[in-house]
């Protein structure tokens, strides 16, 4: 009986090895729009980004805000392109991970874990007050806003940034995956050359 279970497990494992590239591909394709949108948004409004990075009263108060703003923006944009192609995946995971760690510490840390405010939080309560006011004053607008469900309030906690960081760690250690990555074909080419 145990031998059948072990043999069945081995057969399943061998079958799954043929599609083990799907995990890294899914991680890469999930992260591409995340970093592309974040980076291009920063670049399109680079003056505002620089001001936000440098201002100590309402911004992040980072040193060298111009350098930091361009580094963060370009890391995200170039990183998204490289992740899309699966090129230099392990290498690009490092600066992207650093970007996530800086974002966690400077932007999201004070808000705690949750990215979306819980129903009992002050932010969610304020949103409920606004929705109630809107229902009383402008029922048509309230219906438009709530037709797909009850809106939520972002809490801006570390949850999303930590999730992206974990995905980047997995790509750093696991690589881009087989078949649908430039890294895979470069590795095969180098092995044939040596």
Backbone as numpy.savetxt, mean C-alpha at the origin, in Angstrom:
# Nx Ny Nz CAx CAy CAz Cx Cy Cz
-2.70 -45.43 6.68 -3.52 -44.23 6.68 -2.65 -42.96 6.68
-1.65 -42.93 7.57 -0.78 -41.76 7.65 0.02 -41.61 6.35
0.43 -42.74 5.78 1.19 -42.68 4.53 0.34 -42.09 3.41
-0.96 -42.40 3.36 -1.86 -41.83 2.35 -1.99 -40.32 2.53
-2.08 -39.89 3.79 -2.20 -38.46 4.06 -0.92 -37.74 3.62
0.24 -38.33 3.96 1.52 -37.72 3.58 1.66 -37.69 2.07
1.31 -38.79 1.40 1.39 -38.82 -0.07 0.43 -37.83 -0.70
-0.77 -37.71 -0.14 -1.74 -36.73 -0.64 -1.23 -35.31 -0.48
-0.64 -35.05 0.69 -0.07 -33.72 0.95 1.06 -33.42 -0.03
1.93 -34.40 -0.25 3.04 -34.21 -1.20 2.53 -33.93 -2.60
1.50 -34.65 -3.01 0.92 -34.43 -4.35 0.32 -33.03 -4.45
-0.40 -32.64 -3.41 -0.97 -31.29 -3.40 0.13 -30.24 -3.45
1.19 -30.43 -2.66 2.30 -29.48 -2.63 2.97 -29.35 -3.99
3.19 -30.49 -4.67 3.80 -30.46 -6.01 2.89 -29.73 -7.00
1.59 -29.93 -6.88 0.65 -29.25 -7.78 0.65 -27.74 -7.52
0.70 -27.35 -6.25 0.68 -25.93 -5.92 1.97 -25.22 -6.32
3.07 -25.94 -6.40 4.33 -25.32 -6.80 4.26 -24.77 -8.22
3.36 -25.30 -9.04 3.22 -24.80 -10.42 2.54 -23.44 -10.49
1.86 -23.07 -9.40 1.18 -21.77 -9.40 1.67 -20.87 -8.25
2.83 -21.18 -7.71 3.34 -20.39 -6.59 3.70 -18.96 -6.98
3.76 -18.68 -8.25 4.06 -17.33 -8.73 2.86 -16.39 -8.61
1.68 -16.95 -8.37 0.48 -16.11 -8.28 0.50 -15.22 -7.04
1.07 -15.71 -5.93 1.14 -14.90 -4.70 1.95 -13.63 -4.89
3.21 -13.74 -5.32 3.99 -12.51 -5.54 3.37 -11.60 -6.61
2.79 -12.20 -7.64 2.14 -11.39 -8.67 0.98 -10.59 -8.08
0.18 -11.25 -7.24 -0.95 -10.55 -6.60 -0.47 -9.41 -5.72
0.58 -9.65 -4.95 1.13 -8.58 -4.11 1.60 -7.41 -4.95
2.34 -7.72 -6.02 2.86 -6.65 -6.88 1.72 -5.84 -7.50
0.73 -6.54 -8.06 -0.35 -5.84 -8.74 -1.23 -5.06 -7.78
-1.31 -5.49 -6.55 -2.06 -4.74 -5.55 -1.33 -3.45 -5.19
-0.01 -3.53 -5.04 0.78 -2.38 -4.61 1.00 -1.35 -5.71
0.96 -1.76 -6.97 1.23 -0.83 -8.08 0.33 0.40 -8.02
-1.00 0.26 -8.01 -1.81 1.49 -7.99 -1.69 2.27 -6.69
-1.42 1.59 -5.59 -1.24 2.28 -4.31 -0.08 3.27 -4.41
1.08 2.77 -4.86 2.25 3.64 -4.94 2.18 4.61 -6.11
1.60 4.18 -7.23 1.48 5.06 -8.39 0.63 6.28 -8.03
-0.53 6.05 -7.43 -1.42 7.16 -7.09 -0.80 8.07 -6.03
-0.18 7.48 -5.02 0.44 8.30 -3.97 1.57 9.14 -4.54
2.41 8.55 -5.36 3.56 9.27 -5.92 3.16 10.33 -6.93
2.26 10.00 -7.84 1.87 10.98 -8.86 1.09 12.13 -8.23
0.30 11.84 -7.21 -0.42 12.91 -6.51 0.56 13.88 -5.86
1.59 13.35 -5.24 2.61 14.21 -4.63 3.33 15.04 -5.70
3.68 14.41 -6.81 4.41 15.12 -7.87 3.54 16.19 -8.54
2.26 15.89 -8.74 1.38 16.88 -9.39 1.21 18.14 -8.54
1.35 17.97 -7.24 1.21 19.10 -6.32 2.48 19.23 -5.49
3.62 19.23 -6.18 4.91 19.16 -5.49 5.15 20.34 -4.56
4.68 21.54 -4.93 4.87 22.69 -4.04 4.12 22.50 -2.73
2.90 22.00 -2.81 2.13 21.71 -1.59 2.76 20.57 -0.81
3.28 19.59 -1.52 3.92 18.45 -0.86 5.15 18.92 -0.09
5.96 19.77 -0.72 7.15 20.30 -0.06 6.76 21.10 1.17
5.73 21.93 1.03 5.28 22.73 2.18 4.80 21.82 3.31
4.04 20.80 2.99 3.53 19.87 4.00 4.67 19.10 4.67
5.64 18.66 3.87 6.78 17.93 4.42 7.59 18.80 5.39
7.68 20.11 5.11 8.57 20.96 5.89 7.93 21.72 7.03
6.65 22.02 6.95 6.02 22.87 7.95 5.91 22.17 9.30
6.38 22.83 10.34 6.36 22.22 11.68 5.04 22.44 12.39
4.22 23.39 11.95 2.95 23.67 12.65 1.81 22.80 12.14
1.64 22.68 10.82 0.53 21.90 10.28 1.00 20.77 9.37
2.30 20.62 9.24 2.83 19.56 8.37 3.65 18.56 9.15
4.56 17.92 8.46 5.35 16.86 9.06 6.61 17.37 9.75
7.07 18.54 9.37 8.27 19.10 10.00 9.53 18.31 9.71
9.62 17.76 8.51 10.79 16.96 8.14 11.94 17.87 7.72
13.18 17.45 7.97 14.32 18.24 7.47 14.42 18.08 5.95
15.02 19.05 5.30 15.23 19.02 3.84 13.93 18.65 3.11
12.87 19.43 3.29 11.57 19.04 2.74 11.54 18.89 1.22
12.30 19.71 0.50 12.30 19.57 -0.96 12.90 18.24 -1.38
14.05 17.90 -0.80 14.70 16.62 -1.11 13.80 15.46 -0.70
13.24 15.54 0.50 12.40 14.46 1.01 11.14 14.28 0.16
10.54 15.40 -0.26 9.31 15.32 -1.06 9.59 14.65 -2.40
10.68 15.06 -3.05 11.01 14.44 -4.33 11.43 12.98 -4.15
12.19 12.69 -3.12 12.59 11.29 -2.87 11.38 10.39 -2.65
10.46 10.83 -1.80 9.27 10.03 -1.53 8.42 9.85 -2.79
8.20 10.95 -3.50 7.35 10.90 -4.70 7.95 10.01 -5.77
9.22 10.22 -6.08 9.87 9.44 -7.13 10.05 7.98 -6.73
10.31 7.73 -5.46 10.40 6.35 -4.99 9.08 5.63 -5.25
7.97 6.29 -4.96 6.66 5.66 -5.16 6.34 5.46 -6.63
6.62 6.45 -7.47 6.30 6.34 -8.90 7.19 5.30 -9.57
8.50 5.43 -9.39 9.43 4.46 -10.00 9.20 3.08 -9.41
8.96 3.01 -8.11 8.68 1.73 -7.47 7.46 1.05 -8.05
6.41 1.82 -8.33 5.19 1.25 -8.93 5.49 0.65 -10.30
6.26 1.37 -11.11 6.60 0.87 -12.45 7.43 -0.41 -12.36
8.43 -0.41 -11.48 9.28 -1.59 -11.33 8.49 -2.78 -10.78
7.58 -2.54 -9.84 6.75 -3.63 -9.33 5.84 -4.18 -10.42
5.32 -3.31 -11.26 4.45 -3.75 -12.35 5.18 -4.75 -13.25
6.40 -4.44 -13.59 7.18 -5.30 -14.47 7.91 -6.42 -13.72
7.91 -6.37 -12.41 8.65 -7.38 -11.65 10.14 -7.26 -11.90
10.61 -6.03 -11.99 12.02 -5.77 -12.28 12.69 -5.16 -11.05
13.77 -5.77 -10.60 14.51 -5.32 -9.41 13.58 -5.26 -8.19
12.71 -6.24 -8.10 11.66 -6.24 -7.09 12.21 -6.21 -5.68
13.18 -7.08 -5.40 13.75 -7.11 -4.05 14.44 -5.79 -3.73
15.13 -5.24 -4.71 15.85 -3.99 -4.51 14.90 -2.82 -4.28
13.87 -2.71 -5.08 12.94 -1.58 -4.96 12.07 -1.71 -3.71
11.92 -2.91 -3.20 11.14 -3.08 -1.96 11.78 -2.33 -0.80
13.10 -2.17 -0.82 13.79 -1.50 0.30 13.42 -0.02 0.41
13.59 0.80 -0.65 13.20 2.21 -0.49 11.69 2.39 -0.29
10.88 1.51 -0.90 9.44 1.61 -0.68 9.10 1.29 0.78
9.78 0.31 1.34 9.57 -0.04 2.74 10.00 1.12 3.65
11.11 1.75 3.33 11.56 2.91 4.11 10.52 4.02 4.04
9.97 4.25 2.85 8.92 5.26 2.67 7.72 4.94 3.55
7.33 3.67 3.59 6.21 3.27 4.43 6.51 3.47 5.92
7.72 3.14 6.32 8.09 3.31 7.73 8.09 4.78 8.13
8.57 5.64 7.25 8.54 7.08 7.53 7.09 7.56 7.61
6.24 7.09 6.70 4.83 7.47 6.73 4.16 7.00 8.02
4.48 5.78 8.44 3.91 5.27 9.69 4.29 6.16 10.86
5.57 6.50 10.94 6.06 7.25 12.10 5.66 8.73 12.07
5.60 9.34 10.89 5.36 10.78 10.84 3.90 11.16 10.58
3.16 10.33 9.87 1.80 10.69 9.47 0.73 9.93 10.27
0.90 8.64 10.42 -0.19 7.80 10.91 -0.10 7.39 12.38
1.06 7.44 12.98 1.28 6.88 14.31 0.33 7.43 15.37
0.15 8.73 15.38 -0.67 9.37 16.42 -2.13 8.93 16.39
-2.61 8.45 15.25 -4.01 8.04 15.13 -4.24 6.59 15.55
-3.18 5.89 15.92 -3.34 4.51 16.36 -3.39 3.53 15.20
-4.00 2.39 15.41 -4.00 1.31 14.42 -5.01 1.53 13.30
-6.26 1.80 13.62 -7.34 1.77 12.63 -7.18 2.83 11.54
-7.34 2.38 10.30 -7.33 3.31 9.17 -8.71 3.95 9.01
-9.75 3.22 9.38 -11.12 3.71 9.29 -11.66 3.83 10.72
-12.23 4.97 11.04 -12.70 5.22 12.40 -13.81 4.25 12.78
-13.73 3.72 14.00 -14.77 2.84 14.52 -16.06 3.59 14.76
-17.16 2.88 14.84 -18.48 3.52 14.93 -18.64 4.38 16.18
-17.94 4.08 17.26 -18.06 4.87 18.48 -17.04 5.97 18.63
-16.19 6.14 17.64 -15.12 7.14 17.74 -15.67 8.55 17.57
-14.94 9.56 18.06 -15.38 10.95 17.89 -15.56 11.33 16.41
-14.66 10.85 15.55 -14.76 11.18 14.12 -16.05 10.60 13.53
-16.37 9.35 13.86 -17.57 8.72 13.34 -18.82 9.41 13.89
-18.77 9.85 15.14 -19.91 10.56 15.73 -20.14 11.89 15.01
-19.04 12.59 14.67 -19.18 13.85 13.92 -19.79 13.59 12.56
-19.37 12.51 11.91 -19.93 12.17 10.60 -21.43 11.88 10.73
-21.83 11.18 11.77 -23.26 10.90 11.99 -24.05 12.19 12.16
-23.48 13.14 12.89 -24.14 14.43 13.07 -24.33 15.15 11.74
-23.29 15.12 10.91 -23.37 15.76 9.59 -24.42 15.06 8.73
-24.44 13.73 8.76 -25.43 12.99 7.96 -26.85 13.26 8.44
-27.03 13.38 9.75 -28.35 13.68 10.30 -28.80 15.08 9.86
-27.88 16.04 9.95 -28.18 17.40 9.50 -28.54 17.41 8.01
-27.76 16.67 7.23 -28.01 16.62 5.79 -29.36 16.00 5.49
-29.76 14.98 6.23 -31.04 14.34 6.02 -32.18 15.30 6.31
-32.01 16.11 7.36 -33.05 17.08 7.72 -33.12 18.24 6.73
-31.98 18.73 6.30 -31.93 19.94 5.48 -32.00 19.65 3.97
-31.40 18.56 3.55 -31.32 18.24 2.12 -31.51 16.73 1.92
-32.73 16.24 2.05 -32.96 14.79 1.99 -32.48 14.17 0.67
-32.58 14.88 -0.42 -32.14 14.34 -1.72 -30.63 14.11 -1.74
-29.88 15.07 -1.20 -28.43 14.92 -1.14 -28.04 13.79 -0.20
-28.75 13.68 0.92 -28.50 12.59 1.87 -28.70 11.24 1.19
-29.76 11.14 0.40 -30.04 9.88 -0.30 -28.92 9.53 -1.28
-28.40 10.55 -1.98 -27.28 10.31 -2.91 -26.06 9.80 -2.17
-25.75 10.41 -1.04 -24.55 10.05 -0.30 -24.66 8.66 0.33
-25.86 8.29 0.74 -26.02 7.01 1.45 -26.58 5.89 0.60
-26.80 6.10 -0.71 -27.44 5.08 -1.54 -26.61 3.79 -1.64
-25.30 3.86 -1.47 -24.46 2.66 -1.57 -24.05 2.13 -0.19
-24.58 2.73 0.84 -24.25 2.32 2.19 -23.90 3.53 3.04
-23.68 3.29 4.30 -23.36 4.38 5.22 -21.89 4.78 5.03
-21.64 6.05 4.79 -20.24 6.50 4.65 -19.45 6.27 5.94
-18.16 6.16 5.79 -17.28 6.00 6.94 -16.30 7.16 6.98
-15.71 7.35 8.14 -14.73 8.42 8.33 -13.35 7.77 8.44
-12.42 8.27 7.68 -11.05 7.77 7.81 -10.46 8.22 9.14
-9.75 7.32 9.76 -9.07 7.62 11.01 -7.60 7.94 10.76
-7.08 7.48 9.60 -5.71 7.73 9.20 -4.68 7.05 10.10
-5.05 5.91 10.68 -4.13 5.16 11.51 -3.11 4.40 10.68
-2.31 3.58 11.32 -1.19 2.92 10.66 -1.58 1.64 9.90
-2.83 1.22 9.99 -3.27 -0.06 9.46 -2.88 -0.28 7.99
-3.22 0.64 7.10 -2.92 0.45 5.68 -1.41 0.46 5.43
-0.71 1.42 6.04 0.73 1.52 5.82 1.46 0.28 6.32
1.04 -0.27 7.45 1.66 -1.50 7.95 1.36 -2.66 7.00
0.15 -2.71 6.49 -0.21 -3.77 5.53 0.67 -3.70 4.29
0.86 -2.50 3.76 1.73 -2.34 2.59 3.17 -2.72 2.93
3.62 -2.35 4.12 4.98 -2.69 4.55 5.16 -4.21 4.63
4.18 -4.90 5.17 4.26 -6.37 5.26 4.30 -6.98 3.86
3.52 -6.44 2.95 3.54 -6.94 1.57 4.91 -6.73 0.94
5.53 -5.59 1.21 6.86 -5.30 0.68 7.90 -6.24 1.28
7.78 -6.54 2.57 8.70 -7.50 3.20 8.57 -8.86 2.53
7.34 -9.27 2.25 7.12 -10.56 1.57 7.77 -10.56 0.19
7.67 -9.45 -0.54 8.30 -9.37 -1.86 9.83 -9.33 -1.74
10.32 -8.67 -0.70 11.77 -8.62 -0.51 12.33 -10.03 -0.31
11.70 -10.80 0.54 12.20 -12.15 0.83 11.81 -13.17 -0.23
10.65 -12.99 -0.85 10.16 -13.98 -1.81 10.46 -13.66 -3.26
10.73 -12.41 -3.58 10.99 -12.02 -4.96 9.70 -11.78 -5.73
9.85 -11.52 -7.02 8.75 -11.13 -7.89 7.90 -12.29 -8.35
8.40 -13.50 -8.21 7.66 -14.66 -8.70 8.10 -15.07 -10.10
7.66 -16.24 -10.49 8.06 -16.78 -11.79 7.14 -16.29 -12.90
7.60 -16.49 -14.11 6.87 -16.34 -15.37 6.48 -14.91 -15.73
5.82 -14.17 -14.85 5.36 -12.83 -15.19 6.19 -11.75 -14.50
7.51 -11.92 -14.53 8.39 -10.90 -13.97 9.70 -10.87 -14.75
10.23 -9.70 -14.93 11.52 -9.53 -15.59 12.61 -10.21 -14.75
12.49 -10.12 -13.43 13.49 -10.74 -12.55 13.66 -12.23 -12.84
12.58 -12.92 -13.06 12.61 -14.36 -13.31 13.44 -14.66 -14.57
13.19 -13.91 -15.64 13.90 -14.17 -16.90 15.36 -13.71 -16.83
15.62 -12.63 -16.10 17.02 -12.22 -15.91 17.79 -13.28 -15.13
17.18 -13.82 -14.11 17.83 -14.87 -13.31 18.13 -16.09 -14.17
17.19 -16.50 -15.01 17.41 -17.64 -15.90 18.53 -17.35 -16.89
18.55 -16.13 -17.41 19.58 -15.74 -18.38 20.95 -15.78 -17.73
21.07 -15.22 -16.51 22.37 -15.22 -15.80 22.82 -16.63 -15.47
21.89 -17.51 -15.11 22.26 -18.88 -14.81 22.77 -19.62 -16.05
22.19 -19.34 -17.20 22.67 -19.97 -18.43 24.04 -19.46 -18.82
24.30 -18.16 -18.53 25.59 -17.57 -18.87 26.72 -18.12 -17.98
26.37 -18.48 -16.75 27.44 -18.93 -15.83 27.63 -20.44 -15.83
